[in-house]
Structures are given as structure tokens and as C-alpha cells.
């Protein structure tokens, strides 16, 4: 049986608070100890590096996908199991999504939001059917989750789409949601039938 691959989005900021760095590192270790592969953005700083290092320190597989211009700028984590270099950001995101058996979004800034919203949109359109999990460490994502609720309340999004992602408060909860992947595939099919 092929090893499951978990794609993790997250901040590259080296100024991230310790609570977020610790949770990212823990998640990486949990992914590795569960026998799953980590795929991330191959960054050498921030939560991206923390989740990569967590997986590597636990003896796991950590694959990074990064555009050439980021390598040229010296942003590549050089200790990864495998590095895939892409021509641009769009190719990077496509490669990450195509490899994913599940996606987990750590806290981050606009880049992380953009990755998260793109994969949610793909799921709405039936282009991505795997679990999407938002890791809400220290309630970081509370305002964004409220805004997503508001989009449904104000009829900018079908309320059914609020079921297309799950929210975890801890890395352990996030991994428990990953393990219910079959249920999420079924749920996506049911939602698509109701559109």
C-alpha cells in the first residue's frame, strides 16, 4: 500500500511566535510517526521549516516543492529528503495539490491564505476531493473562520460549502481528521450532488 502524503501550508516568517513553531514541529513529527510523507514549501525558516524539521527529526520523509526564484534567493531548506524545483508559484501549488492525500493549513500570512483559499475553491468546484484541515493553533484562524461563516450568511457562498474543511485545535486533532479521509471523500460527493 502506498504511503499517504500530507501537504502542509504554513508561514515562512522567521518571526513567528513559539506557540506556532512548536505546533508545526509537533505536526511534522506526528506525520512521520504515522508513516505518512510530508510535502511542504521547502522553506528554510518559519513554520515551514519547523514542520519539515519535525518530520525529519522523527525519521520521516520530508519533500519540498519550491520555485526556482526562491532557491536563487537562498530560501531553500537544504536538509530535505527530496526537493522538487518548479518554474513558478502556480506550478508549485499544482504539484503540491496533485500529490496530496490531505491538506493541513498551519497559521500564516497572505501566502498561506492564498494557498488555502485556492484549494478550498478547487474543492467547491470538484477539482480536489481530499480533506482540508485548518490547524487553528492558539485560535489564530478564528477571525477568518468567522468571515467564512459570514460569506454563507450573506449568500456569497452556499452554506453546504462550510463542510468542505475541518478545523483542528491541536496537531493530534488534525491527524485524527486526516485518518478519516474516506468519510471526507464521501461528504464531498454528497455536497456536489446537492449543488
N, CA, C and O atoms as a DFTB+ gen file, in Angstrom:
780 C
 N C O
     1  1       0.841      -1.196       0.000
     2  2       0.000       0.000       0.000
     3  2       0.882       1.253       0.000
     4  3       1.831       1.344       0.778
     5  1       0.569       2.216      -0.870
     6  2       1.384       3.415      -0.994
     7  2       1.209       4.308       0.227
     8  3       0.111       4.459       0.764
     9  1       2.302       4.884       0.640
    10  2       2.298       5.775       1.801
    11  2       1.473       7.022       1.501
    12  3       1.584       7.598       0.419
    13  1       0.646       7.440       2.458
    14  2      -0.158       8.652       2.302
    15  2       0.738       9.882       2.379
    16  3       1.755       9.893       3.073
    17  1       0.334      10.913       1.647
    18  2       1.089      12.158       1.595
    19  2       0.249      13.290       2.155
    20  3      -0.875      13.527       1.712
    21  1       0.811      13.987       3.136
    22  2       0.131      15.116       3.748
    23  2       0.827      16.393       3.300
    24  3       2.016      16.582       3.556
    25  1       0.092      17.262       2.636
    26  2       0.607      18.562       2.233
    27  2       0.318      19.560       3.340
    28  3      -0.808      19.654       3.827
    29  1       1.340      20.301       3.732
    30  2       1.177      21.289       4.802
    31  2       1.561      22.659       4.267
    32  3       2.662      22.857       3.753
    33  1       0.619      23.614       4.399
    34  2       0.887      25.016       4.101
    35  2       1.218      25.722       5.413
    36  3       0.698      25.348       6.464
    37  1       2.071      26.730       5.361
    38  2       2.376      27.471       6.574
    39  2       3.326      28.610       6.325
    40  3       3.943      28.701       5.263
    41  1       3.445      29.484       7.313
    42  2       4.241      30.696       7.205
    43  2       5.724      30.389       7.064
    44  3       6.231      29.407       7.606
    45  1       6.402      31.255       6.322
    46  2       7.864      31.182       6.249
    47  2       8.509      32.245       7.138
    48  3       9.735      32.327       7.220
    49  1       7.693      33.050       7.796
    50  2       8.222      34.138       8.627
    51  2       9.076      33.603       9.771
    52  3       8.651      32.734      10.532
    53  1      10.276      34.137       9.873
    54  2      11.176      33.742      10.959
    55  2      10.782      34.386      12.282
    56  3      11.371      34.082      13.319
    57  1       9.787      35.276      12.254
    58  2       9.347      35.979      13.466
    59  2       8.133      35.327      14.116
    60  3       7.587      35.873      15.075
    61  1       7.700      34.173      13.619
    62  2       6.511      33.517      14.166
    63  2       6.693      33.201      15.647
    64  3       7.783      32.830      16.083
    65  1       5.619      33.350      16.412
    66  2       5.664      33.086      17.851
    67  2       5.926      31.611      18.122
    68  3       5.599      30.741      17.315
    69  1       6.524      31.355      19.278
    70  2       6.940      29.998      19.654
    71  2       5.765      29.021      19.662
    72  3       5.929      27.859      19.288
    73  1       4.582      29.476      20.086
    74  2       3.436      28.563      20.157
    75  2       3.126      27.983      18.779
    76  3       2.728      26.823      18.667
    77  1       3.306      28.777      17.743
    78  2       3.030      28.319      16.384
    79  2       4.165      27.426      15.867
    80  3       3.914      26.418      15.207
    81  1       5.393      27.797      16.167
    82  2       6.544      26.993      15.747
    83  2       6.487      25.617      16.402
    84  3       6.730      24.603      15.747
    85  1       6.170      25.582      17.685
    86  2       6.109      24.307      18.405
    87  2       5.028      23.394      17.842
    88  3       5.239      22.189      17.699
    89  1       3.874      23.967      17.523
    90  2       2.782      23.156      16.966
    91  2       3.149      22.620      15.590
    92  3       2.826      21.480      15.258
    93  1       3.825      23.441      14.786
    94  2       4.252      22.990      13.455
    95  2       5.255      21.851      13.568
    96  3       5.159      20.860      12.844
    97  1       6.211      21.991      14.472
    98  2       7.210      20.944      14.677
    99  2       6.542      19.646      15.147
   100  3       6.885      18.557      14.687
   101  1       5.597      19.780      16.060
   102  2       4.870      18.602      16.557
   103  2       4.109      17.921      15.432
   104  3       4.105      16.694      15.333
   105  1       3.463      18.718      14.580
   106  2       2.722      18.140      13.458
   107  2       3.646      17.350      12.543
   108  3       3.306      16.247      12.114
   109  1       4.814      17.911      12.244
   110  2       5.761      17.183      11.399
   111  2       6.136      15.839      11.993
   112  3       6.210      14.838      11.281
   113  1       6.373      15.817      13.302
   114  2       6.708      14.560      13.963
   115  2       5.569      13.565      13.924
   116  3       5.791      12.370      13.728
   117  1       4.347      14.048      14.109
   118  2       3.184      13.168      14.063
   119  2       2.989      12.571      12.672
   120  3       2.650      11.396      12.534
   121  1       3.206      13.388      11.646
   122  2       3.092      12.891      10.268
   123  2       4.098      11.764      10.030
   124  3       3.761      10.724       9.465
   125  1       5.328      11.985      10.467
   126  2       6.372      10.971      10.271
   127  2       6.071       9.699      11.044
   128  3       6.190       8.598      10.505
   129  1       5.681       9.845      12.308
   130  2       5.430       8.659      13.141
   131  2       4.188       7.896      12.703
   132  3       4.031       6.721      13.036
   133  1       3.303       8.557      11.958
   134  2       2.126       7.877      11.406
   135  2       2.461       7.144      10.102
   136  3       1.594       6.509       9.501
   137  1       3.715       7.236       9.675
   138  2       4.120       6.558       8.444
   139  2       3.681       7.280       7.190
   140  3       3.587       6.667       6.127
   141  1       3.408       8.580       7.293
   142  2       2.968       9.371       6.150
   143  2       4.104      10.289       5.683
   144  3       4.994      10.634       6.461
   145  1       4.060      10.676       4.409
   146  2       5.049      11.594       3.850
   147  2       4.568      13.027       4.030
   148  3       3.376      13.309       3.904
   149  1       5.488      13.918       4.322
   150  2       5.200      15.346       4.368
   151  2       5.611      15.980       3.057
   152  3       6.705      15.732       2.552
   153  1       4.727      16.802       2.507
   154  2       5.080      17.674       1.384
   155  2       4.806      19.102       1.827
   156  3       3.716      19.413       2.309
   157  1       5.795      19.967       1.663
   158  2       5.651      21.362       2.066
   159  2       6.379      22.251       1.067
   160  3       6.829      21.800       0.014
   161  1       6.480      23.528       1.428
   162  2       7.033      24.504       0.504
   163  2       8.540      24.613       0.472
   164  3       9.076      25.479      -0.220
   165  1       9.249      23.749       1.211
   166  2      10.719      23.655       1.172
   167  2      11.432      24.867       1.750
   168  3      12.618      25.072       1.492
   169  1      10.717      25.672       2.530
   170  2      11.335      26.856       3.104
   171  2      12.280      26.525       4.249
   172  3      12.137      25.504       4.921
   173  1      13.252      27.414       4.455
   174  2      14.268      27.186       5.492
   175  2      13.982      27.948       6.778
   176  3      14.784      27.902       7.711
   177  1      12.860      28.645       6.842
   178  2      12.527      29.439       8.028
   179  2      11.050      29.275       8.383
   180  3      10.262      28.733       7.608
   181  1      10.700      29.756       9.568
   182  2       9.309      29.824       9.986
   183  2       8.661      28.480      10.240
   184  3       9.329      27.494      10.549
   185  1       7.340      28.461      10.103
   186  2       6.584      27.240      10.356
   187  2       6.873      26.185       9.304
   188  3       6.797      24.985       9.571
   189  1       7.206      26.647       8.098
   190  2       7.549      25.696       7.041
   191  2       8.756      24.861       7.467
   192  3       8.733      23.634       7.371
   193  1       9.801      25.526       7.933
   194  2      10.986      24.799       8.388
   195  2      10.684      23.947       9.611
   196  3      11.212      22.843       9.748
   197  1       9.831      24.456      10.504
   198  2       9.521      23.719      11.735
   199  2       8.823      22.397      11.431
   200  3       9.167      21.373      12.021
   201  1       7.849      22.403      10.522
   202  2       7.150      21.161      10.213
   203  2       8.085      20.199       9.484
   204  3       8.037      18.990       9.714
   205  1       8.932      20.730       8.608
   206  2       9.908      19.896       7.899
   207  2      10.887      19.257       8.886
   208  3      11.163      18.060       8.817
   209  1      11.403      20.068       9.796
   210  2      12.362      19.551      10.779
   211  2      11.710      18.549      11.725
   212  3      12.344      17.575      12.131
   213  1      10.443      18.783      12.078
   214  2       9.739      17.835      12.932
   215  2       9.638      16.470      12.292
   216  3       9.834      15.449      12.951
   217  1       9.329      16.452      10.993
   218  2       9.237      15.177      10.274
   219  2      10.604      14.523      10.146
   220  3      10.738      13.319      10.369
   221  1      11.618      15.299       9.791
   222  2      12.959      14.751       9.610
   223  2      13.530      14.220      10.921
   224  3      14.134      13.148      10.948
   225  1      13.341      14.965      12.007
   226  2      13.873      14.542      13.304
   227  2      13.207      13.266      13.801
   228  3      13.784      12.529      14.600
   229  1      11.987      13.006      13.326
   230  2      11.279      11.790      13.701
   231  2      11.542      10.649      12.726
   232  3      10.896       9.604      12.802
   233  1      12.485      10.845      11.813
   234  2      12.851       9.797      10.867
   235  2      11.941       9.686       9.672
   236  3      11.927       8.658       8.995
   237  1      11.169      10.742       9.396
   238  2      10.198      10.679       8.312
   239  2      10.717      11.215       6.997
   240  3      11.870      11.631       6.880
   241  1       9.834      11.195       6.007
   242  2      10.119      11.689       4.662
   243  2       9.561      13.097       4.541
   244  3       8.374      13.322       4.777
   245  1      10.411      14.041       4.174
   246  2      10.005      15.435       4.010
   247  2      10.384      15.901       2.613
   248  3      11.564      16.054       2.296
   249  1       9.377      16.124       1.785
   250  2       9.569      16.536       0.395
   251  2       9.196      18.009       0.281
   252  3       8.134      18.429       0.743
   253  1      10.076      18.787      -0.337
   254  2       9.807      20.205      -0.516
   255  2       9.610      20.545      -1.975
   256  3      10.293      20.013      -2.850
   257  1       8.661      21.443      -2.231
   258  2       8.399      21.910      -3.596
   259  2       8.561      23.425      -3.587
   260  3       7.882      24.126      -2.837
   261  1       9.459      23.921      -4.420
   262  2       9.842      25.328      -4.342
   263  2      10.150      25.875      -5.727
   264  3      10.767      25.184      -6.537
   265  1       9.734      27.102      -6.012
   266  2      10.078      27.711      -7.300
   267  2      11.564      28.068      -7.383
   268  3      12.216      28.297      -6.365
   269  1      12.077      28.113      -8.590
   270  2      13.495      28.396      -8.804
   271  2      13.908      29.738      -8.202
   272  3      14.993      29.846      -7.632
   273  1      13.056      30.767      -8.319
   274  2      13.463      32.075      -7.825
   275  2      13.673      32.075      -6.315
   276  3      14.482      32.847      -5.801
   277  1      12.940      31.200      -5.591
   278  2      13.142      31.099      -4.147
   279  2      14.458      30.392      -3.829
   280  3      15.131      30.735      -2.857
   281  1      14.820      29.416      -4.639
   282  2      16.130      28.764      -4.487
   283  2      17.232      29.797      -4.723
   284  3      18.206      29.864      -3.974
   285  1      17.062      30.607      -5.785
   286  2      18.053      31.623      -6.115
   287  2      18.223      32.643      -4.994
   288  3      19.306      33.197      -4.806
   289  1      17.137      32.887      -4.247
   290  2      17.188      33.843      -3.134
   291  2      17.709      33.222      -1.839
   292  3      17.823      33.905      -0.821
   293  1      18.027      31.919      -1.878
   294  2      18.590      31.271      -0.703
   295  2      17.569      30.839       0.333
   296  3      17.900      30.709       1.511
   297  1      16.335      30.614      -0.090
   298  2      15.262      30.286       0.850
   299  2      15.021      28.786       0.995
   300  3      14.119      28.383       1.729
   301  1      15.799      27.959       0.319
   302  2      15.583      26.510       0.306
   303  2      16.131      25.845       1.572
   304  3      17.253      26.120       1.997
   305  1      15.323      24.971       2.162
   306  2      15.783      24.086       3.242
   307  2      16.648      23.015       2.599
   308  3      16.177      22.271       1.740
   309  1      17.903      22.931       3.005
   310  2      18.852      22.059       2.305
   311  2      18.939      20.649       2.879
   312  3      19.734      19.841       2.399
   313  1      18.135      20.339       3.898
   314  2      18.232      19.021       4.502
   315  2      17.067      18.105       4.218
   316  3      16.894      17.098       4.904
   317  1      16.266      18.428       3.227
   318  2      15.053      17.657       2.945
   319  2      15.374      16.308       2.300
   320  3      16.443      16.116       1.721
   321  1      14.433      15.391       2.414
   322  2      14.570      14.076       1.783
   323  2      14.624      14.214       0.270
   324  3      15.406      13.538      -0.399
   325  1      13.781      15.100      -0.264
   326  2      13.711      15.323      -1.707
   327  2      13.257      16.753      -1.940
   328  3      12.421      17.272      -1.200
   329  1      13.803      17.386      -2.963
   330  2      13.390      18.734      -3.343
   331  2      12.952      18.719      -4.792
   332  3      13.652      18.200      -5.661
   333  1      11.786      19.294      -5.046
   334  2      11.264      19.443      -6.403
   335  2      11.252      20.936      -6.713
   336  3      10.605      21.714      -6.012
   337  1      11.968      21.335      -7.766
   338  2      12.057      22.744      -8.132
   339  2      11.113      23.010      -9.304
   340  3      11.142      22.305     -10.313
   341  1      10.281      24.031      -9.155
   342  2       9.305      24.382     -10.184
   343  2       9.694      25.694     -10.844
   344  3      10.562      26.421     -10.360
   345  1       9.033      25.980     -11.958
   346  2       9.341      27.210     -12.693
   347  2       8.697      28.432     -12.050
   348  3       9.215      29.542     -12.178
   349  1       7.555      28.239     -11.348
   350  2       6.873      29.385     -10.748
   351  2       5.955      28.925      -9.620
   352  3       5.874      27.735      -9.314
   353  1       5.272      29.878      -9.013
   354  2       4.392      29.594      -7.879
   355  2       3.194      28.739      -8.291
   356  3       2.766      27.859      -7.545
   357  1       2.660      29.002      -9.475
   358  2       1.485      28.253      -9.923
   359  2       1.805      26.772     -10.066
   360  3       1.025      25.919      -9.642
   361  1       2.945      26.470     -10.660
   362  2       3.353      25.069     -10.803
   363  2       3.578      24.445      -9.427
   364  3       3.223      23.289      -9.197
   365  1       4.164      25.207      -8.524
   366  2       4.398      24.702      -7.167
   367  2       3.087      24.275      -6.515
   368  3       2.990      23.174      -5.972
   369  1       2.077      25.147      -6.570
   370  2       0.794      24.836      -5.926
   371  2       0.102      23.650      -6.596
   372  3      -0.494      22.809      -5.924
   373  1       0.185      23.591      -7.916
   374  2      -0.415      22.458      -8.630
   375  2       0.250      21.146      -8.253
   376  3      -0.426      20.140      -8.041
   377  1       1.584      21.154      -8.169
   378  2       2.315      19.933      -7.805
   379  2       1.951      19.498      -6.389
   380  3       1.735      18.313      -6.133
   381  1       1.884      20.453      -5.479
   382  2       1.544      20.126      -4.094
   383  2       0.146      19.499      -4.017
   384  3      -0.039      18.459      -3.385
   385  1      -0.821      20.131      -4.657
   386  2      -2.197      19.619      -4.601
   387  2      -2.303      18.251      -5.264
   388  3      -3.041      17.389      -4.788
   389  1      -1.572      18.046      -6.357
   390  2      -1.663      16.766      -7.066
   391  2      -1.083      15.622      -6.246
   392  3      -1.466      14.468      -6.442
   393  1      -0.162      15.923      -5.328
   394  2       0.457      14.885      -4.507
   395  2      -0.325      14.609      -3.220
   396  3      -0.067      13.613      -2.544
   397  1      -1.270      15.472      -2.878
   398  2      -1.899      15.439      -1.557
   399  2      -2.931      14.338      -1.392
   400  3      -3.787      14.139      -2.254
   401  1      -2.842      13.632      -0.286
   402  2      -3.950      12.811       0.196
   403  2      -4.749      13.582       1.240
   404  3      -5.864      13.194       1.589
   405  1      -4.182      14.661       1.731
   406  2      -4.859      15.586       2.638
   407  2      -4.023      16.847       2.692
   408  3      -2.819      16.818       2.438
   409  1      -4.671      17.962       3.027
   410  2      -4.005      19.248       3.186
   411  2      -4.249      19.752       4.597
   412  3      -5.375      19.709       5.093
   413  1      -3.191      20.229       5.243
   414  2      -3.313      20.877       6.541
   415  2      -2.731      22.277       6.416
   416  3      -1.600      22.443       5.959
   417  1      -3.500      23.286       6.821
   418  2      -3.028      24.665       6.803
   419  2      -2.641      25.091       8.212
   420  3      -3.485      25.161       9.105
   421  1      -1.363      25.372       8.400
   422  2      -0.877      25.970       9.628
   423  2      -1.157      27.475       9.583
   424  3      -1.514      27.998       8.527
   425  1      -1.003      28.169      10.690
   426  2      -1.103      29.626      10.636
   427  2      -0.099      30.219       9.651
   428  3       0.968      29.654       9.410
   429  1      -0.461      31.358       9.096
   430  2       0.420      32.023       8.149
   431  2      -0.155      33.352       7.724
   432  3      -1.146      33.829       8.277
   433  1       0.486      33.941       6.727
   434  2       0.056      35.229       6.199
   435  2      -0.641      35.080       4.871
   436  3      -1.306      34.078       4.611
   437  1      -0.484      36.090       4.027
   438  2      -1.255      36.101       2.780
   439  2      -0.915      34.931       1.867
   440  3      -1.790      34.428       1.162
   441  1       0.345      34.486       1.865
   442  2       0.700      33.343       1.027
   443  2      -0.017      32.079       1.458
   444  3      -0.511      31.323       0.622
   445  1      -0.076      31.847       2.760
   446  2      -0.788      30.681       3.290
   447  2      -2.279      30.808       3.037
   448  3      -2.931      29.832       2.666
   449  1      -2.829      32.011       3.236
   450  2      -4.258      32.214       2.963
   451  2      -4.561      31.906       1.501
   452  3      -5.558      31.257       1.183
   453  1      -3.684      32.383       0.614
   454  2      -3.914      32.185      -0.814
   455  2      -3.908      30.709      -1.173
   456  3      -4.752      30.255      -1.945
   457  1      -2.965      29.956      -0.620
   458  2      -2.911      28.515      -0.873
   459  2      -4.167      27.829      -0.339
   460  3      -4.753      26.980      -1.011
   461  1      -4.572      28.203       0.872
   462  2      -5.745      27.597       1.497
   463  2      -7.009      27.903       0.702
   464  3      -7.804      27.003       0.430
   465  1      -7.198      29.161       0.330
   466  2      -8.416      29.531      -0.400
   467  2      -8.448      28.901      -1.786
   468  3      -9.520      28.544      -2.275
   469  1      -7.300      28.760      -2.422
   470  2      -7.300      28.131      -3.738
   471  2      -7.740      26.674      -3.650
   472  3      -8.552      26.222      -4.458
   473  1      -7.214      25.938      -2.678
   474  2      -7.574      24.522      -2.592
   475  2      -9.023      24.361      -2.129
   476  3      -9.688      23.405      -2.529
   477  1      -9.528      25.279      -1.293
   478  2     -10.948      25.252      -0.927
   479  2     -11.803      25.503      -2.165
   480  3     -12.809      24.825      -2.376
   481  1     -11.405      26.474      -2.983
   482  2     -12.162      26.770      -4.208
   483  2     -12.158      25.575      -5.149
   484  3     -13.183      25.242      -5.744
   485  1     -10.993      24.926      -5.283
   486  2     -10.940      23.722      -6.114
   487  2     -11.880      22.646      -5.581
   488  3     -12.495      21.909      -6.351
   489  1     -11.983      22.564      -4.269
   490  2     -12.874      21.558      -3.692
   491  2     -14.335      21.910      -3.968
   492  3     -15.143      21.025      -4.249
   493  1     -14.674      23.185      -3.889
   494  2     -16.033      23.621      -4.238
   495  2     -16.387      23.232      -5.662
   496  3     -17.526      22.870      -5.956
   497  1     -15.397      23.311      -6.541
   498  2     -15.619      23.022      -7.964
   499  2     -15.473      21.540      -8.297
   500  3     -15.638      21.146      -9.451
   501  1     -15.166      20.719      -7.297
   502  2     -14.999      19.288      -7.523
   503  2     -13.662      18.915      -8.120
   504  3     -13.491      17.790      -8.591
   505  1     -12.695      19.843      -8.114
   506  2     -11.377      19.576      -8.688
   507  2     -10.409      18.967      -7.679
   508  3      -9.353      18.458      -8.054
   509  1     -10.771      19.021      -6.405
   510  2      -9.946      18.470      -5.324
   511  2     -10.905      17.856      -4.323
   512  3     -11.812      18.535      -3.841
   513  1     -10.721      16.574      -3.999
   514  2     -11.718      15.890      -3.160
   515  2     -11.136      15.354      -1.858
   516  3     -11.765      14.545      -1.175
   517  1      -9.943      15.805      -1.520
   518  2      -9.282      15.281      -0.322
   519  2      -9.571      16.189       0.883
   520  3     -10.060      17.306       0.716
   521  1      -9.270      15.710       2.087
   522  2      -9.529      16.522       3.280
   523  2      -8.711      17.816       3.299
   524  3      -7.546      17.842       2.904
   525  1      -9.341      18.862       3.759
   526  2      -8.676      20.138       4.021
   527  2      -8.881      20.435       5.505
   528  3     -10.013      20.518       5.982
   529  1      -7.782      20.593       6.218
   530  2      -7.853      20.789       7.659
   531  2      -7.146      22.091       8.008
   532  3      -6.003      22.316       7.608
   533  1      -7.825      22.933       8.747
   534  2      -7.246      24.186       9.220
   535  2      -6.810      23.968      10.660
   536  3      -7.636      23.702      11.533
   537  1      -5.508      24.081      10.907
   538  2      -4.984      23.908      12.263
   539  2      -5.014      25.265      12.960
   540  3      -4.188      26.137      12.694
   541  1      -5.967      25.417      13.840
   542  2      -6.290      26.704      14.466
   543  2      -5.516      26.882      15.778
   544  3      -6.110      27.082      16.838
   545  1      -4.202      26.808      15.690
   546  2      -3.349      26.945      16.871
   547  2      -3.583      28.289      17.553
   548  3      -3.560      29.335      16.903
   549  1      -3.807      28.255      18.855
   550  2      -3.987      29.473      19.655
   551  2      -5.082      30.371      19.079
   552  3      -5.011      31.595      19.190
   553  1      -6.094      29.757      18.465
   554  2      -7.259      30.466      17.903
   555  2      -6.874      31.457      16.803
   556  3      -7.597      32.421      16.550
   557  1      -5.737      31.216      16.153
   558  2      -5.253      32.143      15.133
   559  2      -6.282      32.384      14.029
   560  3      -6.466      33.513      13.573
   561  1      -6.945      31.314      13.608
   562  2      -7.839      31.413      12.457
   563  2      -9.267      31.819      12.825
   564  3     -10.125      31.861      11.943
   565  1      -9.549      32.115      14.078
   566  2     -10.919      32.466      14.471
   567  2     -11.516      33.585      13.604
   568  3     -12.644      33.431      13.137
   569  1     -10.813      34.700      13.369
   570  2     -11.412      35.755      12.537
   571  2     -11.688      35.296      11.102
   572  3     -12.705      35.669      10.517
   573  1     -10.794      34.495      10.538
   574  2     -11.006      34.010       9.173
   575  2     -12.192      33.055       9.117
   576  3     -12.991      33.110       8.182
   577  1     -12.310      32.185      10.109
   578  2     -13.445      31.263      10.144
   579  2     -14.750      32.021      10.301
   580  3     -15.765      31.639       9.718
   581  1     -14.733      33.091      11.081
   582  2     -15.931      33.935      11.219
   583  2     -16.284      34.579       9.879
   584  3     -17.459      34.686       9.527
   585  1     -15.264      35.005       9.136
   586  2     -15.518      35.611       7.829
   587  2     -16.090      34.591       6.857
   588  3     -16.971      34.922       6.064
   589  1     -15.606      33.365       6.905
   590  2     -16.166      32.323       6.046
   591  2     -17.623      32.052       6.403
   592  3     -18.458      31.871       5.517
   593  1     -17.926      32.023       7.690
   594  2     -19.331      31.891       8.104
   595  2     -20.161      33.051       7.551
   596  3     -21.290      32.864       7.098
   597  1     -19.587      34.236       7.598
   598  2     -20.302      35.429       7.114
   599  2     -20.579      35.348       5.617
   600  3     -21.629      35.804       5.164
   601  1     -19.659      34.776       4.840
   602  2     -19.906      34.651       3.407
   603  2     -21.141      33.795       3.138
   604  3     -21.894      34.058       2.200
   605  1     -21.343      32.770       3.963
   606  2     -22.535      31.936       3.812
   607  2     -23.778      32.675       4.308
   608  3     -24.832      32.614       3.674
   609  1     -23.658      33.366       5.431
   610  2     -24.797      34.102       5.987
   611  2     -25.299      35.176       5.027
   612  3     -26.498      35.444       4.954
   613  1     -24.358      35.797       4.281
   614  2     -24.734      36.877       3.374
   615  2     -24.901      36.399       1.929
   616  3     -24.937      37.201       0.996
   617  1     -25.002      35.075       1.765
   618  2     -25.323      34.452       0.472
   619  2     -24.246      34.625      -0.595
   620  3     -24.544      34.626      -1.789
   621  1     -23.002      34.770      -0.165
   622  2     -21.903      34.757      -1.122
   623  2     -21.315      33.355      -1.283
   624  3     -20.450      33.132      -2.130
   625  1     -21.789      32.414      -0.465
   626  2     -21.330      31.030      -0.556
   627  2     -22.456      30.135      -0.056
   628  3     -23.140      30.461       0.914
   629  1     -22.638      29.010      -0.726
   630  2     -23.621      28.030      -0.278
   631  2     -23.207      27.520       1.111
   632  3     -22.065      27.095       1.287
   633  1     -24.113      27.554       2.096
   634  2     -23.748      27.073       3.432
   635  2     -23.216      25.642       3.451
   636  3     -22.478      25.273       4.364
   637  1     -23.578      24.836       2.461
   638  2     -23.055      23.469       2.394
   639  2     -21.535      23.447       2.277
   640  3     -20.883      22.507       2.732
   641  1     -20.976      24.489       1.663
   642  2     -19.530      24.510       1.461
   643  2     -18.756      24.694       2.760
   644  3     -17.549      24.455       2.800
   645  1     -19.433      25.114       3.814
   646  2     -18.765      25.220       5.113
   647  2     -18.339      23.854       5.641
   648  3     -17.559      23.764       6.589
   649  1     -18.852      22.794       5.024
   650  2     -18.495      21.433       5.430
   651  2     -17.294      20.893       4.648
   652  3     -16.885      19.751       4.857
   653  1     -16.735      21.697       3.761
   654  2     -15.648      21.217       2.910
   655  2     -14.287      21.257       3.591
   656  3     -13.309      20.761       3.031
   657  1     -14.201      21.826       4.768
   658  2     -12.963      21.807       5.532
   659  2     -13.299      21.489       6.977
   660  3     -14.443      21.622       7.413
   661  1     -12.293      21.073       7.698
   662  2     -12.443      20.802       9.125
   663  2     -11.460      21.684       9.881
   664  3     -10.455      22.135       9.331
   665  1     -11.765      21.917      11.133
   666  2     -10.907      22.750      11.969
   667  2     -10.402      21.912      13.135
   668  3     -11.176      21.249      13.825
   669  1      -9.098      21.953      13.339
   670  2      -8.467      21.247      14.457
   671  2      -7.811      22.270      15.368
   672  3      -7.252      23.265      14.906
   673  1      -7.886      22.015      16.658
   674  2      -7.247      22.906      17.626
   675  2      -5.815      22.479      17.939
   676  3      -5.006      23.296      18.377
   677  1      -5.500      21.205      17.716
   678  2      -4.175      20.678      18.043
   679  2      -3.657      19.837      16.880
   680  3      -4.445      19.371      16.057
   681  1      -2.336      19.636      16.802
   682  2      -1.803      18.745      15.770
   683  2      -2.389      17.337      15.843
   684  3      -2.629      16.712      14.810
   685  1      -2.621      16.834      17.060
   686  2      -3.211      15.492      17.195
   687  2      -4.602      15.433      16.574
   688  3      -4.942      14.464      15.896
   689  1      -5.405      16.470      16.806
   690  2      -6.744      16.510      16.202
   691  2      -6.651      16.571      14.683
   692  3      -7.442      15.941      13.981
   693  1      -5.688      17.327      14.181
   694  2      -5.509      17.413      12.729
   695  2      -5.214      16.043      12.139
   696  3      -5.765      15.684      11.098
   697  1      -4.357      15.279      12.788
   698  2      -4.012      13.951      12.284
   699  2      -5.185      12.990      12.397
   700  3      -5.349      12.111      11.550
   701  1      -5.996      13.143      13.424
   702  2      -7.200      12.304      13.536
   703  2      -8.144      12.568      12.371
   704  3      -8.767      11.640      11.854
   705  1      -8.254      13.828      11.954
   706  2      -9.104      14.162      10.813
   707  2      -8.528      13.601       9.520
   708  3      -9.278      13.142       8.658
   709  1      -7.207      13.630       9.375
   710  2      -6.571      13.025       8.194
   711  2      -6.953      11.553       8.088
   712  3      -7.188      11.048       6.990
   713  1      -7.014      10.867       9.224
   714  2      -7.299       9.434       9.211
   715  2      -8.748       9.116       8.843
   716  3      -9.083       7.957       8.599
   717  1      -9.612      10.139       8.802
   718  2     -10.999       9.899       8.379
   719  2     -11.207      10.312       6.926
   720  3     -12.278      10.787       6.548
   721  1     -10.168      10.123       6.123
   722  2     -10.163      10.584       4.735
   723  2     -11.318      10.011       3.912
   724  3     -11.875      10.720       3.074
   725  1     -11.690       8.757       4.127
   726  2     -12.774       8.152       3.334
   727  2     -14.082       8.889       3.576
   728  3     -14.848       9.126       2.642
   729  1     -14.338       9.252       4.827
   730  2     -15.565       9.974       5.142
   731  2     -15.616      11.319       4.422
   732  3     -16.681      11.752       3.982
   733  1     -14.466      11.976       4.303
   734  2     -14.429      13.270       3.633
   735  2     -14.670      13.138       2.147
   736  3     -15.339      13.986       1.556
   737  1     -14.143      12.097       1.525
   738  2     -14.400      11.883       0.103
   739  2     -15.885      11.676      -0.130
   740  3     -16.456      12.227      -1.070
   741  1     -16.510      10.879       0.731
   742  2     -17.952      10.660       0.616
   743  2     -18.720      11.960       0.809
   744  3     -19.686      12.221       0.093
   745  1     -18.303      12.771       1.761
   746  2     -19.010      14.014       2.054
   747  2     -18.934      14.966       0.860
   748  3     -19.911      15.640       0.534
   749  1     -17.774      15.016       0.212
   750  2     -17.622      15.880      -0.949
   751  2     -18.574      15.444      -2.056
   752  3     -19.186      16.282      -2.717
   753  1     -18.700      14.139      -2.257
   754  2     -19.603      13.628      -3.293
   755  2     -21.038      14.028      -2.995
   756  3     -21.774      14.431      -3.896
   757  1     -21.440      13.918      -1.733
   758  2     -22.808      14.281      -1.358
   759  2     -23.071      15.771      -1.574
   760  3     -24.145      16.155      -2.036
   761  1     -22.083      16.611      -1.236
   762  2     -22.255      18.039      -1.426
   763  2     -22.372      18.382      -2.907
   764  3     -23.191      19.219      -3.285
   765  1     -21.563      17.747      -3.744
   766  2     -21.624      18.002      -5.171
   767  2     -22.973      17.593      -5.744
   768  3     -23.464      18.230      -6.676
   769  1     -23.575      16.549      -5.206
   770  2     -24.882      16.119      -5.668
   771  2     -25.969      17.141      -5.336
   772  3     -26.986      17.218      -6.027
   773  1     -25.751      17.924      -4.278
   774  2     -26.766      18.860      -3.811
   775  2     -26.630      20.258      -4.426
   776  3     -27.470      21.125      -4.182
   777  1     -25.591      20.479      -5.211
   778  2     -25.377      21.815      -5.793
   779  2     -26.539      22.216      -6.691
   780  3     -26.530      23.306      -7.263
